[in-house]
Amino acid sequence: MSLGIHNKSYDELLEEIDRKENLSRLAQEVQSDNHAAPAAETAAVSDSPENDRPLTQPDAGSSFAETALRLGGKSDDEARRTGVLDTADDQVEALFAPQYQTSNSPIHQSVWKRDVRTDLYCLHASEVPTAARKIMDRCLDVVRSAIADRTIYDDQGKISEATLARLGEAGYWGMLVDPAYGGSGLRFQHFAKFVTKMATIEPTVAGLASVHGCIGAVDPLRTFGDPAQKKRFLPGLADGSRLSAFALTEPGAGSDLTALRTTAVLDGDAYVVNGEKLFITNAIPGRTIGLVCRIDDQPAVLIAELPQQEDEHFQMKRYGLYALRRAHNNGLVFRDFRVPAANLLRPATGDGLTIAYHGLNLGRVSLCANAAGTMRSMLASMLPWAAYRCTYGQSIDRRELVQRRIGHMAGLIVGCDALVHWCSGLIDMGYRGEMECIVAKIFGSEALKEAAIELYMKTHGGRSFLHGHTFGDNVHEFLAPCIYEGEGEMLGMAFFKSLVKQHGKDYFEPIGRALQAAGIKRPNPANPVHAWQLKGPLMRYARWYIGQRRAGRTLDTLDQMPPELRHHASFAQQYLADACFEISATMRTYQLKLADRQCAMAGLSQRLQDAVVILCTSLYGSQQTDPISHAAADVVCWHLRHRLLGTRPGPADFRRVTELGEAIADEGWSEISQIAEDPILMRY
């Protein structure tokens, strides 16, 4: 019996393939159907009007993204630029042991191997060493004391130099620096959780720890610096005498890092730098920066020590910025600025973009950790106001809508906690964590935005806009994380591209190359000539498809979980294990034009992210002993399930979240018990 492959679409073909019992028999039938494609039809390929313009020939050494774009008819310039970033990503992968690369990450295994191992989503916490805990406590006391005596900010409203110096004395800036260079060498999981605690007191101080240690000069030096560079720079970075920043963004180079224009030319024993940087946090005279520039037309990173004062070679570019108001954020202008040649970082593989990419994941997790702390402060200040504010003779904390806001914010907090715990633990284990950390960044930033606007502001009403109110004074701080460390939807597409990259290389790039070799621009499987050209790649794809269908899912048992959270974990397991078919169907639908279907990619990416958050949060919630935390995990998982499935919440959902909100209003919650709430403004 023949499959009749010439008259079927890809999806119809795969549906019939799925019903076949024997793959070898299928192969024989496909060969039988195609062993003699008519010569006239074969010749007609090159004469077809749709093929009057040849496709760009991809280089055999091109990255997957560059190859796909060239085969899809994109310009050489766009394909090349995207290929540069894709190659840099490959080079970052090479820095990690194979078992910890993206293709072996928890999400990748769950989707493409259909193997959802809960031990990779539910990591155990380790005890913070006593010495490190003392450092943390000293740092918290420094900030509390500075707030109490009103020295936390200088006359410009920025974190004061005195506060930064006292934090240095307490050990704040060296938490991620090896003890050999004067730091405390914290595990990243401990550091990230401490960022959450610091954010409950002063979010900007918490953010500066990430700017300095994760995306500033610390991570590039400890990861890529040679022994002499580490010895020269890390002690000052550890004690805070040289705080750091990372100078990457330029006026015309944001998400497109191939547009870098800053150059460095070797002149004797120094590089001469010319160019401009923009939106650089923590950048003022006297700081140490990782400066991304072009050397011999290749991206590179120089460790540059900014002079104590501006001069004709180095100047600040100041501008008004609503966000990050408590931190310095400036442009940097270099004119024949000299940096010692010995300050060039030389990665074992890759170039400056490799260095730039490496620290981003640490910063993304820290952003989520900061959001978790900031939302705790919001919730702690919502409760006394909701108990005080009366309408129609009753305090608003008795109203369902307000109780829903309280309960939902608790769920968002636990979701962030779960992702911070998971992602930082993976990093400590040696994983790159690219996709996982993107999920944390997107969820954390969107949760903070929703909490600020929909929950915190609406509960406080018009008083939110008073001078001195946390929301009114900091609204841009709450929105900025959606943009910084990568805009959310753009990162969502990066998540999707990382997930499909290997699958695309294995099964869709061969199809594209076959089409390119035949000069076919618009493939049609119903055309026998096209089917003939695609028989080899389609057979490989069919083997994968049948293998996945037959292998089934590999799901860990969840018997030890509480029933309500087990229900969520099981749902997420099954969704992730079956997601490969939806993803691959999307790739079949759009083929080489997938890069242009940003809306489709973003939507599918969001559903996958929601499933990951559900799995992490349900597992994390089951480990918590506080019943409020347990219930909050259940609430946010239901919220995400409705969003993923496109369903409406019902009476049971409303009852669940309002009961949680009522319990927090009546009994409090251990996660916010030590947080000082904001004063109630304009009491009546």
C-alpha positions in Angstrom: 0.0 0.0 0.0 1.5 3.4 -1.0 1.4 6.5 1.1 0.6 8.6 -1.9 3.2 11.1 -0.7 2.9 13.2 -3.8 -0.6 14.4 -3.1 -0.3 15.2 0.6 0.8 18.1 2.8 3.5 17.7 5.4 1.0 17.4 8.2 -1.2 14.9 6.3 1.9 12.9 5.5 3.0 12.8 9.1 -0.5 11.8 10.3 -0.4 8.9 8.0 3.2 8.1 8.9 2.1 8.0 12.5 -0.4 5.3 11.7 2.2 3.1 10.0 3.4 0.1 12.0 6.8 -0.4 10.4 9.4 2.3 9.6 11.4 0.1 7.2 8.3 -0.7 5.2 7.6 3.0 5.1 11.1 3.7 3.7 10.6 1.1 1.0 7.3 2.6 0.0 8.7 6.1 -0.2 11.6 4.9 -2.4 9.2 2.9 -4.5 7.0 6.0 -5.1 10.0 8.2 -6.0 12.6 5.9 -7.7 11.9 7.5 -11.1 10.7 11.1 -11.0 9.8 12.1 -14.5 12.7 13.8 -16.3 10.5 16.5 -17.7 9.3 17.4 -14.2 12.8 17.4 -12.8 14.0 19.7 -15.6 11.0 22.0 -14.9 12.3 22.9 -11.5 14.8 25.4 -12.8 12.3 26.8 -15.4 9.5 27.6 -12.9 8.7 31.3 -12.6 9.0 31.0 -8.8 12.6 30.1 -9.1 13.8 32.9 -11.4 16.0 34.4 -8.7 18.6 32.1 -7.1 18.8 31.7 -3.4 21.9 32.9 -1.6 24.3 30.0 -1.1 25.0 29.5 2.6 28.6 28.8 3.6 29.2 25.3 4.9 30.7 26.8 8.0 27.8 29.1 8.7 25.9 29.0 12.0 22.3 27.6 12.0 20.7 31.0 12.2 22.8 32.4 9.3 22.1 29.3 7.2 18.3 29.4 7.9 18.1 33.1 7.0 20.1 32.8 3.8 18.0 29.8 2.7 14.9 31.8 3.6 15.9 34.6 1.2 17.2 37.2 3.7 19.8 39.7 2.7 23.4 38.8 3.1 23.9 41.6 5.7 21.0 40.5 7.9 22.0 36.8 7.7 25.6 37.7 8.5 24.8 39.9 11.5 22.5 37.3 13.0 25.0 34.6 12.3 27.7 36.6 14.3 25.4 36.5 17.3 24.5 32.9 16.8 28.2 32.0 16.5 28.9 33.9 19.7 26.2 31.9 21.4 27.8 28.6 20.2 31.1 29.8 21.6 29.6 30.4 25.0 28.2 26.9 24.9 31.7 25.6 24.3 32.8 27.0 27.6 30.6 24.5 29.5 31.0 20.8 29.8 28.8 18.9 27.3 26.4 17.6 30.0 25.7 21.2 31.1 25.2 22.8 27.7 21.8 23.9 26.5 21.1 20.6 24.6 21.3 18.8 27.9 19.5 21.4 30.1 16.3 20.5 32.0 14.0 22.2 29.5 15.7 20.9 26.4 15.6 17.3 27.8 12.0 17.7 28.8 10.9 18.8 25.4 13.0 16.9 22.9 13.8 13.7 24.9 10.3 13.8 26.5 12.2 13.1 29.8 10.9 15.3 32.5 13.2 14.7 35.5 11.8 16.4 38.6 15.2 16.2 40.3 16.4 18.8 37.8 13.5 21.1 38.6 13.4 20.6 42.3 16.8 21.4 43.8 17.7 21.2 47.4 19.0 24.3 49.2 22.4 24.3 50.9 23.2 26.0 54.1 24.8 29.4 53.9 28.3 29.2 55.6 28.5 30.9 58.9 31.1 33.4 57.8 29.1 34.4 54.7 25.9 34.8 56.8 27.8 37.2 59.1 28.8 39.3 56.0 25.2 39.3 54.8 23.9 40.5 58.2 26.6 43.3 58.4 25.6 44.5 54.9 21.9 44.5 55.8 22.7 46.5 59.0 24.7 49.0 57.0 21.7 49.8 54.7 19.2 49.8 57.6 21.4 52.2 59.5 21.9 54.5 56.5 18.2 54.6 56.0 17.6 55.4 59.6 20.1 58.2 59.8 19.1 59.5 56.3 22.6 59.1 54.8 21.5 56.4 52.3 21.2 59.0 49.5 23.4 61.9 48.5 22.2 65.4 47.5 21.4 64.1 44.0 19.2 61.4 45.3 21.7 58.6 44.4 23.0 55.9 46.8 25.7 57.9 48.7 29.4 57.2 48.3 29.6 56.8 52.1 27.0 54.0 52.0 28.8 52.3 49.1 32.1 52.5 51.1 30.6 51.1 54.3 29.1 48.2 52.2 32.6 47.6 50.9 34.0 47.4 54.4 31.2 44.9 55.3 32.2 42.7 52.3 29.2 43.4 50.0 31.1 43.9 46.8 33.2 40.8 47.0 30.5 38.2 47.5 31.2 36.6 44.1 34.9 37.1 44.1 37.2 34.2 45.1 38.7 34.3 48.6 42.2 34.3 47.0 41.4 37.8 45.8 39.7 39.1 49.0 36.2 38.0 48.3 33.9 35.5 50.0 33.3 33.3 47.0 29.6 32.7 47.6 27.6 30.1 45.8 25.3 31.8 43.3 22.2 30.4 45.0 23.2 32.0 48.3 24.0 35.3 46.5 20.7 35.4 44.6 18.6 34.8 47.7 20.5 37.5 49.5 19.7 39.9 46.7 16.0 39.2 47.5 16.5 40.0 51.1 18.5 43.2 50.4 15.7 44.3 47.9 13.2 44.3 50.7 15.2 47.1 52.3 16.6 49.0 49.3 16.1 47.6 45.8 18.8 49.8 44.1 21.5 48.6 46.5 20.4 45.1 45.7 20.6 45.9 42.0 24.1 47.4 42.2 25.3 44.0 43.6 24.2 42.4 40.4 25.6 45.2 38.2 28.9 44.9 39.9 29.2 41.2 40.4 27.2 39.6 37.6 27.3 41.9 34.5 30.0 44.3 35.5 33.7 43.6 35.5 33.7 40.9 38.1 32.3 38.1 36.1 34.4 38.8 32.9 37.6 38.9 35.0 36.9 35.8 37.1 35.8 33.8 34.1 38.1 35.1 31.3 40.9 36.9 33.1 44.5 35.5 33.2 46.2 35.2 36.6 47.9 38.6 36.2 44.7 40.3 35.4 42.8 38.7 38.3 45.6 39.7 40.7 45.6 43.2 39.4 41.9 43.9 39.4 39.9 41.6 41.6 41.1 42.8 45.0 39.9 46.3 44.3 36.6 45.0 42.9 36.2 42.8 46.0 36.8 45.6 48.6 34.7 48.1 46.7 37.5 50.6 46.1 36.8 50.1 42.3 33.1 49.5 41.7 32.3 48.3 38.2 30.0 48.4 35.2 29.8 46.8 31.8 29.9 49.2 28.8 28.2 47.4 26.0 25.2 49.4 24.7 25.7 52.1 22.2 23.4 54.7 20.6 22.8 52.3 17.6 23.6 49.0 19.2 21.2 47.5 21.7 19.7 44.1 20.8 21.8 44.1 17.6 25.2 43.8 19.1 26.8 43.5 15.7 26.2 47.3 15.3 29.0 48.1 17.7 31.0 51.2 16.5 33.5 51.8 19.4 37.0 50.8 18.2 40.3 50.2 19.8 43.5 50.3 17.8 46.8 49.0 19.2 49.5 51.7 19.5 52.6 50.5 21.2 51.7 49.0 24.6 48.2 50.5 24.7 44.9 50.4 22.8 43.5 53.7 21.7 39.7 53.8 22.1 37.3 55.9 20.2 33.5 55.7 20.5 30.4 56.2 22.6 28.5 54.1 25.1 24.9 54.7 26.3 22.8 53.7 29.2 25.6 52.3 31.3 24.6 51.8 34.9 27.1 52.5 37.7 29.3 54.4 35.3 31.0 57.5 36.7 34.6 58.6 36.9 36.8 56.3 39.0 34.9 53.1 38.2 36.3 50.0 36.4 34.4 48.9 33.3 34.3 46.0 31.0 34.5 47.9 27.7 33.2 46.1 24.6 34.8 47.4 21.4 36.0 46.3 18.0 39.6 45.4 17.6 40.7 44.5 14.1 37.0 44.5 13.3 36.3 41.7 15.9 34.4 42.3 19.1 36.7 42.4 22.2 36.6 43.4 25.8 39.1 45.6 27.6 39.1 46.2 31.3 39.3 50.0 31.5 39.9 52.0 34.6 38.0 55.3 34.2 40.0 58.4 35.4 38.9 60.2 38.5 38.0 63.3 36.5 36.7 63.9 32.9 39.3 65.2 30.4 39.7 65.6 26.7 39.9 61.8 26.3 37.1 60.7 28.5 33.8 62.5 29.1 30.4 61.6 30.6 27.2 62.1 28.6 24.5 63.0 31.0 20.8 62.8 30.3 17.5 62.7 32.1 16.4 59.1 32.9 13.2 58.3 34.7 14.3 54.7 35.7 17.2 53.8 37.9 16.9 57.1 39.7 18.9 56.1 42.7 21.9 54.8 40.6 24.1 56.6 38.2 23.3 55.9 34.6 25.3 57.7 32.0 26.8 57.7 28.5 30.6 57.5 28.1 32.5 59.2 25.3 36.0 58.1 24.4 38.3 60.2 22.2 41.8 58.7 21.8 41.4 57.1 25.3 44.3 54.8 26.1 43.9 51.4 27.8 46.9 49.2 28.5 47.2 46.3 26.0 47.6 44.0 29.0 44.0 44.7 29.9 42.6 42.8 26.9 40.6 39.7 28.0 41.4 36.7 25.8 38.8 34.0 26.0 39.9 30.5 25.2 37.2 30.3 22.5 35.2 33.1 20.9 35.6 36.8 21.2 34.1 39.8 23.0 30.5 38.8 22.4 31.3 35.5 24.1 32.4 37.5 27.2 29.3 39.7 27.0 26.9 36.8 26.8 28.4 34.9 29.6 27.4 37.1 32.5 23.9 37.9 31.2 22.3 34.8 32.8 23.6 35.8 36.3 22.1 39.2 35.8 18.7 37.8 34.7 18.4 35.6 37.8 19.4 38.5 40.0 16.7 40.6 38.4 14.1 38.0 39.3 15.5 37.9 42.9 15.2 41.7 43.2 11.6 41.5 42.0 10.8 38.9 44.7 12.1 41.3 47.3 10.5 44.4 46.0 7.1 42.7 45.8 7.5 41.6 49.4 7.8 45.2 50.4 4.8 46.1 48.3 2.7 43.4 50.0 3.9 44.4 53.5 2.7 48.0 52.8 -0.6 46.9 51.2 -1.8 45.1 54.4 -1.9 48.0 56.9 -3.4 50.3 54.3 -6.1 47.8 53.4 -6.9 47.4 57.1 -7.0 51.1 57.6 -8.9 52.2 54.5 -12.7 51.9 55.0 -15.5 52.2 52.4 -19.1 52.0 53.3 -18.3 51.2 56.9 -15.9 48.3 56.2 -12.2 48.0 55.7 -11.2 47.1 52.2 -9.2 44.0 53.3 -12.7 42.4 53.7 -13.5 43.0 50.1 -13.0 40.2 47.6 -11.2 42.3 45.0 -8.6 43.4 47.5 -8.2 39.9 48.9 -7.7 38.7 45.4 -4.9 41.2 44.9 -3.2 40.2 48.2 -3.4 36.5 47.4 -2.3 36.9 43.8 0.7 39.0 44.8 1.7 36.2 47.3 1.6 33.8 44.4 3.8 35.9 42.2 6.3 36.2 45.0 6.5 32.4 45.4 6.8 31.9 41.7 9.8 34.3 41.6 11.3 32.5 44.6 11.0 29.2 42.9 12.7 30.3 39.7 15.5 32.1 41.6 16.1 28.9 43.7 16.0 26.7 40.6 18.1 28.8 38.2 20.8 29.8 40.7 21.1 26.1 41.7 21.6 25.0 38.1 24.3 27.6 37.7 26.1 26.3 40.8 25.8 22.8 39.4 27.7 23.9 36.2 24.8 24.4 33.8 24.8 27.3 31.4 21.1 27.8 32.1 20.4 30.0 29.1 16.7 29.1 28.6 16.0 28.7 32.3 17.4 32.1 33.3 15.5 33.7 30.5 12.3 32.3 32.0 13.3 33.7 35.4 14.0 37.2 33.9 10.7 37.4 32.0 8.5 36.1 34.8 10.2 38.2 37.4 10.0 41.5 35.4 6.4 40.9 34.3 5.3 39.9 37.8 6.8 43.1 39.2 5.0 45.2 36.6 1.7 43.5 37.3 2.2 43.7 41.0 3.0 47.4 40.9 0.2 48.5 38.5 -2.6 46.0 39.0 -2.2 45.1 42.6 -0.3 47.7 44.6 -1.3 50.9 42.8 -5.0 50.0 42.5 -5.2 49.1 46.1 -3.7 52.4 47.3 -5.8 54.4 44.9 -5.1 58.1 44.5 -2.6 58.1 47.3 -0.3 56.1 45.0 0.6 59.4 43.2 1.5 61.4 46.3 5.1 62.6 46.6 6.7 60.2 49.1 4.6 57.2 48.1 6.6 54.2 47.1 4.6 53.7 43.9 4.6 57.3 42.8 8.3 57.8 43.5 9.4 54.5 42.0 6.9 53.6 39.2 9.7 53.6 36.6 11.8 51.4 38.7 9.0 48.8 38.7 8.7 49.0 34.9 12.4 49.2 33.9 13.1 45.4 34.5 10.8 44.7 31.5 13.4 46.4 29.3 16.8 46.0 31.0 18.6 42.7 30.7 16.7 42.1 27.5 13.1 43.2 26.6 10.7 40.5 27.6 9.2 39.4 24.2 12.5 39.6 22.5 14.0 37.4 25.1 11.0 35.1 24.7 11.9 34.6 21.1 15.6 34.0 22.1 14.3 31.3 24.5 12.4 29.7 21.6 15.3 29.9 19.2 17.6 28.3 21.8 15.1 25.5 22.2 14.6 24.8 18.5 18.2 25.3 17.4 19.4 21.7 17.5 16.1 20.3 16.1 16.4 22.8 13.3 20.0 21.8 12.5 19.2 18.1 12.5 16.0 18.1 10.5 15.0 21.5 8.9 18.4 22.7 7.7 18.8 19.6 5.5 15.4 20.3 4.0 16.4 23.9 3.3 19.7 22.9 1.7 17.9 20.4 -0.5 15.5 23.1 -1.6 18.4 25.5 -2.2 20.3 22.9 -4.3 17.2 22.4 -6.4 16.5 26.1 -6.7 13.1 25.7 -5.1 11.9 28.8 -3.3 8.3 27.8 -2.4 8.2 24.1 -1.6 5.0 22.2 -2.3 5.0 18.6 -1.2 2.0 17.9 -3.5 4.4 18.7 -6.4 6.1 15.3 -7.3 9.3 17.1 -8.3 9.5 18.8 -4.9 8.7 15.6 -3.1 11.5 13.8 -5.0 14.0 16.5 -4.0 12.9 16.2 -0.3 12.8 12.4 0.0 16.0 12.1 2.0 15.5 14.9 4.5 11.8 13.9 4.9 12.7 10.3 5.7 15.1 11.5 8.4 12.4 13.6 9.8 9.9 10.8 9.6 12.2 8.5 11.6 12.4 11.2 14.4 8.7 11.7 14.4 7.8 8.0 14.6 10.5 7.5 17.2 9.1 10.2 19.4 5.6 8.9 19.1 6.6 5.4 20.0 9.0 6.2 22.8 6.3 8.1 24.8 7.0 10.2 27.8 9.4 9.6 30.7 7.8 11.2 33.7 9.0 10.9 37.3 6.5 9.9 39.9 5.1 12.6 42.1 3.6 10.6 44.9 5.3 12.5 47.7 3.7 15.8 46.7 0.5 17.3 48.2 -2.4 16.4 45.9 -3.2 20.0 44.8 0.4 20.7 43.8 0.9 17.3 42.3 -2.0 18.1 40.0 -0.1 21.1 38.7 3.2 19.3 38.4 1.7 16.4 36.5 0.0 18.9 34.1 3.3 20.6 33.4 5.2 17.4 33.0 2.8 16.2 30.3 2.7 19.5 28.5 6.4 19.8 28.3 6.8 16.2 27.3 4.4 16.6 24.4 5.5 20.1 23.4 8.0 18.8 20.8 5.1 18.0 18.4 3.6 21.5 18.6 7.0 23.1 18.2 7.9 20.9 15.3 4.5 21.5 13.7 5.1 25.3 13.9 8.5 24.8 12.3 6.9 22.8 9.5 4.2 25.4 9.0 6.5 28.3 8.6 9.6 26.5 7.5 12.4 29.0 6.5 10.1 31.9 7.1 9.8 31.2 10.8 12.2 34.0 11.7 9.6 36.5 10.4 6.8 34.9 12.4 7.6 36.7 15.6 4.1 36.6 17.0 3.7 32.9 16.5 7.1 32.3 18.2 6.3 34.6 21.1 3.0 33.0 21.7 4.4 29.5 21.7 7.4 30.6 23.8 5.1 32.1 26.4 3.1 28.9 26.8 6.2 26.8 27.2 7.5 29.3 29.8 4.3 29.1 31.7 4.5 25.3 31.8 8.1 25.6 33.2 7.1 28.0 35.9 4.1 25.8 36.9 6.4 22.8 37.3 9.1 24.7 39.2 6.6 26.5 41.5 4.6 23.4 42.3 7.7 21.5 43.2 9.1 24.4 45.2 5.8 25.0 46.9 5.6 21.3 48.0 8.9 21.8 49.9 7.7 24.8 51.9 6.5 24.3 55.5 4.5 27.5 55.7 0.9 26.7 54.6 0.6 30.3 53.2 3.5 29.7 50.9 2.0 26.3 49.9 -1.3 27.9 49.1 0.4 30.8 47.2 2.1 28.3 45.0 -1.2 26.6 44.2 -2.8 30.0 43.4 -0.1 31.1 40.9 -0.1 27.7 39.2 -3.8 27.9 38.6 -3.4 31.4 37.2 -0.7 30.3 34.8 -2.7 27.2 33.7 -5.6 29.4 32.7 -3.4 31.7 30.8 -1.6 28.8 29.0 -4.9 27.0 28.1 -6.8 30.2 27.3 -9.5 29.4 29.8 -11.4 31.6 32.3 -11.0 31.4 36.0 -14.2 30.2 37.8 -15.7 30.3 41.2 -13.2 27.8 42.6 -10.3 29.9 41.5 -11.8 33.1 43.0 -12.5 31.3 46.3 -8.9 29.9 46.3 -7.2 33.2 45.9 -9.5 35.3 48.1 -9.2 32.8 50.9 -5.4 33.1 50.6 -5.7 36.9 50.6 -8.0 36.9 53.6 -5.6 34.5 55.5 -2.6 36.8 54.9 -4.6 39.9 55.9 -5.7 38.2 59.2 -2.7 36.2 60.1 0.2 37.7 58.2 2.9 35.7 56.3 6.3 34.6 57.5 7.9 35.8 54.2 7.0 39.5 55.0 7.0 39.4 58.8 10.3 41.2 59.2 9.7 43.9 56.6 9.0 47.5 57.6 5.9 48.8 56.0 5.6 52.3 54.5 3.7 54.9 56.5 0.1 55.6 55.6 0.0 59.0 53.9 -2.8 61.6 54.5 -4.7 59.7 57.2 -8.3 60.8 57.6 
